[in-house]
Amino acid sequence: MKLVILGRDGVINVAPAAYVDAPESFEPLPGSLEAIARLHRDGYRVVIVTHQPAVAHGALHMEVLNRIHARMLDLIRHKGGEVEAIFVCPHGPESHCRCRPPLPGLFEELAERLKINLSGVAVVAALEEEIAAARAAGAQPVRIASGGSDASDMPVFDGLHQFSDALLTGHLILR
């Protein structure tokens, strides 16, 4: 099965200073929506994971978060893409939940609900916590970091479009 798991902030949209607070504040990164559409057309299941602690702190209501995600999905569909599911951790650090990165609970829930093994599944993330959670769940993290590669032991790309190009042309082999 071909599956790609994407972080949201810094991968699909511009990473906000604090959080995306309204649908109109969701600003896609250049090429990200087209990359999702391309992955979808090539037969990949696309799933998004996101940590949104502003919900726990009362700064963002779940209804607004749902509208933000509805806008994101509309923009993706407009480009010809589809997202199978969005998994959200709405907790702050005081909750000590297992789905809050760097713990792997959100990925474990995803694997259980989709009835899959995450070994060899790419998790495209921009945040260290998401990368640690992906590793802890047995997935293969891929970093999005403007400015190119770093000294890490994982593939690093400037954007989601660059990742999808490498994956779909066979230049990126997942273990």
Secondary structure, 3 states (H helix, E strand, C coil): CCEEEEECECCCECCCCCCCCCHHHCCECCCHHHHHHHHHHCCCEEEEEEECCCCCCCCCCHHHHHHHHHHHHHHHHHCCCCCCEEEEECCCHHHCCCCCCCCCHHHHHHHHHHCCCCCCCEEEECCHHHHHHHHHCCCEEEEECCCCCCCCCCCEECCHHHHHHHHHCCCCCCC
